[in-house]
């Protein structure tokens, strides 16, 4: 990525701000169901309910019922939520401090494919362990969560919404994500990007702005 002057920063959450391990959720559902890792992963690819839940098209209750059906389990809602949230490993305090610093110099936003169960866990469990903030939103000027806007990355419409609603010019906007497909979608609209291949690489990248 070429050196540019940015006015706006848009962050993904999982794998960028929040430490993520999808394998932990895969293993949790293997334990609940007796399925193999391959079978659990196959279910994710085969069932549209996963993306529907990220777009807010189905409720928490409908999503939990779908998971129980996919994996042929009779687990409690609490057990389902525990397995689903297992991928959310931690919220490093240093990342929140970085967001605070950047917020003094840039317009800082979040654009995340997420869902109500995950976001609630972040705000009620992960955040209080490292911050006194009432919500993760306190660290961002703008926030776009897929389940609340009815769109998800890499759909171009969700990027276009962020740009148009905030009067952002693509060439003045930097998008940071760990998913190559999402990066390519942003680039298609002229948005500048930083592909986060390791969660800590954001610290190195922003040293130039200290």
C-alpha positions as CSV (number, residue, x, y, z in Angstrom):
1,X,0.0,0.0,0.0
2,X,1.4,3.4,-1.0
3,X,1.8,6.1,1.7
4,X,-1.2,8.5,1.6
5,X,-2.7,11.1,3.8
6,X,-5.9,9.8,5.3
7,X,-8.7,11.7,7.1
8,X,-10.9,8.6,7.8
9,X,-10.1,5.2,9.3
10,X,-12.5,2.3,9.1
11,X,-11.7,-0.8,11.2
12,X,-12.9,-4.3,11.0
13,X,-13.3,-5.9,14.5
14,X,-12.4,-9.6,14.5
15,X,-8.8,-10.3,13.7
16,X,-8.0,-6.5,13.8
17,X,-9.2,-5.1,17.1
18,X,-10.6,-8.2,18.7
19,X,-8.4,-11.3,19.0
20,X,-10.2,-14.0,17.0
21,X,-9.9,-17.8,16.8
22,X,-12.7,-19.4,14.7
23,X,-11.2,-22.8,15.4
24,X,-12.3,-22.5,19.1
25,X,-15.9,-22.2,18.0
26,X,-15.5,-25.1,15.5
27,X,-14.1,-27.2,18.4
28,X,-16.9,-26.2,20.7
29,X,-19.5,-27.4,18.3
30,X,-17.6,-30.6,17.7
31,X,-17.8,-31.2,21.4
32,X,-21.5,-30.4,21.6
33,X,-22.5,-32.4,18.5
34,X,-19.9,-35.2,18.0
35,X,-19.4,-33.9,14.5
36,X,-15.9,-33.7,12.9
37,X,-14.3,-30.4,12.2
38,X,-15.0,-30.9,8.5
39,X,-18.7,-31.5,9.2
40,X,-18.9,-28.3,11.3
41,X,-17.2,-26.3,8.6
42,X,-19.3,-27.8,5.9
43,X,-22.5,-26.8,7.8
44,X,-21.3,-23.2,7.8
45,X,-20.8,-23.3,4.0
46,X,-24.1,-25.0,3.3
47,X,-26.6,-23.1,5.4
48,X,-27.7,-19.6,4.5
49,X,-28.8,-18.9,8.1
50,X,-25.3,-17.9,9.1
51,X,-25.2,-15.0,6.6
52,X,-28.8,-14.2,7.3
53,X,-28.0,-13.8,10.9
54,X,-25.2,-11.5,10.1
55,X,-27.6,-9.3,8.1
56,X,-30.1,-9.3,11.0
57,X,-32.7,-11.2,8.9
58,X,-33.3,-13.8,11.6
59,X,-33.5,-13.4,15.4
60,X,-31.2,-14.8,18.1
61,X,-33.8,-17.4,18.9
62,X,-34.1,-18.4,15.2
63,X,-30.4,-18.6,14.9
64,X,-29.9,-20.8,18.0
65,X,-32.7,-23.1,16.7
66,X,-30.9,-23.4,13.4
67,X,-27.6,-24.3,15.1
68,X,-29.4,-27.0,17.1
69,X,-30.9,-28.4,14.0
70,X,-27.7,-28.2,11.9
71,X,-25.7,-30.1,14.5
72,X,-28.5,-32.3,15.9
73,X,-28.0,-31.1,19.4
74,X,-30.4,-30.4,22.3
75,X,-28.1,-28.0,24.1
76,X,-29.3,-25.0,26.2
77,X,-29.3,-21.5,24.8
78,X,-26.5,-20.7,27.2
79,X,-24.4,-23.6,25.8
80,X,-25.0,-22.5,22.2
81,X,-24.0,-19.0,23.0
82,X,-20.9,-20.2,24.8
83,X,-19.8,-22.2,21.8
84,X,-20.7,-19.4,19.3
85,X,-18.8,-16.8,21.4
86,X,-15.7,-19.1,21.9
87,X,-14.1,-17.5,18.8
88,X,-13.9,-14.1,20.6
89,X,-10.7,-14.6,22.5
90,X,-10.0,-11.2,23.9
91,X,-10.0,-7.4,23.5
92,X,-6.5,-6.1,24.0
93,X,-6.4,-2.8,26.0
94,X,-3.6,-1.6,23.8
95,X,-5.9,-1.7,20.8
96,X,-8.4,0.5,22.6
97,X,-5.7,2.9,23.5
98,X,-4.6,3.0,19.9
99,X,-8.2,3.8,18.8
100,X,-8.3,6.6,21.4
101,X,-5.1,8.1,20.1
102,X,-6.2,7.8,16.4
103,X,-9.5,9.4,17.3
104,X,-7.7,12.6,18.1
105,X,-6.4,12.9,14.6
106,X,-8.8,11.0,12.3
107,X,-12.5,10.2,11.9
108,X,-12.5,6.6,13.2
109,X,-15.2,4.1,12.4
110,X,-16.0,0.4,12.7
111,X,-17.4,-1.7,9.9
112,X,-17.9,-5.3,11.1
113,X,-19.7,-8.5,9.9
114,X,-21.2,-9.4,13.3
115,X,-24.4,-10.4,15.1
116,X,-26.3,-9.6,18.3
117,X,-24.9,-12.6,20.3
118,X,-21.3,-11.6,19.5
119,X,-21.7,-7.9,19.9
120,X,-23.5,-8.4,23.3
121,X,-20.7,-10.6,24.4
122,X,-18.1,-8.1,23.5
123,X,-19.9,-5.2,25.3
124,X,-20.9,-7.3,28.4
125,X,-17.9,-9.6,28.8
126,X,-14.7,-8.6,26.9
127,X,-15.0,-4.8,27.2
128,X,-15.6,-4.5,30.9
129,X,-12.4,-6.5,31.6
130,X,-10.2,-3.8,30.0
131,X,-12.3,-0.6,30.0
132,X,-14.8,1.4,31.9
133,X,-16.5,2.5,28.6
134,X,-20.2,1.7,28.4
135,X,-19.9,0.3,24.9
136,X,-17.3,-0.4,22.2
137,X,-19.0,2.4,20.3
138,X,-17.4,4.9,22.6
139,X,-14.1,4.2,20.8
140,X,-15.5,5.1,17.3
141,X,-17.0,8.2,15.8
142,X,-19.2,6.0,13.5
143,X,-20.2,2.4,13.7
144,X,-21.7,0.0,11.2
145,X,-22.6,-3.5,12.2
146,X,-23.9,-5.9,9.6
147,X,-26.8,-7.1,11.6
148,X,-28.0,-3.6,12.2
149,X,-27.7,-2.2,8.7
150,X,-28.9,-5.3,6.9
151,X,-25.8,-5.7,4.7
152,X,-22.5,-7.5,5.1
153,X,-19.0,-7.3,3.6
154,X,-17.9,-7.8,0.9
155,X,-21.2,-6.4,-0.5
156,X,-20.3,-3.1,-2.1
157,X,-23.5,-1.6,-0.8
158,X,-22.3,-1.5,2.8
159,X,-19.1,0.3,1.9
160,X,-21.1,2.8,-0.3
161,X,-23.4,3.4,2.7
162,X,-20.5,4.3,5.0
163,X,-19.1,6.7,2.4
164,X,-22.3,8.4,1.5
165,X,-23.8,8.8,4.9
166,X,-20.6,10.4,6.3
167,X,-19.4,12.4,3.3
168,X,-16.2,10.4,3.1
169,X,-14.1,10.5,-0.1
170,X,-12.7,7.0,-1.0
171,X,-9.2,8.4,-1.6
172,X,-9.2,9.9,1.9
173,X,-10.4,6.8,3.6
174,X,-8.4,3.8,4.8
175,X,-10.1,0.5,5.5
176,X,-8.4,-2.1,7.6
177,X,-9.5,-5.8,7.5
178,X,-8.1,-9.2,7.9
179,X,-10.2,-10.7,5.0
180,X,-8.8,-10.4,1.5
181,X,-12.2,-10.5,-0.1
182,X,-13.4,-7.5,1.9
183,X,-10.2,-5.6,1.1
184,X,-10.7,-6.2,-2.6
185,X,-14.3,-5.0,-2.4
186,X,-13.2,-1.7,-0.7
187,X,-10.5,-1.2,-3.3
188,X,-13.1,-1.6,-6.1
189,X,-14.7,1.6,-4.8
190,X,-11.4,3.4,-4.6
191,X,-11.0,3.1,-0.9
192,X,-7.4,2.8,0.4
193,X,-6.8,-0.4,2.3
194,X,-4.5,-2.2,4.7
195,X,-4.8,-5.9,4.7
196,X,-4.2,-7.0,8.3
197,X,-2.3,-10.3,8.1
198,X,-1.4,-10.3,11.8
199,X,-3.4,-8.5,14.5
200,X,-0.4,-6.7,15.8
201,X,0.6,-5.3,12.4
202,X,-1.8,-2.3,13.0
203,X,0.6,-1.1,15.7
204,X,3.5,-1.1,13.3
205,X,1.5,0.6,10.6
206,X,0.3,3.5,12.8
207,X,3.8,4.2,14.3
208,X,4.2,6.7,11.4
209,X,1.4,8.8,12.8
210,X,2.7,9.1,16.4
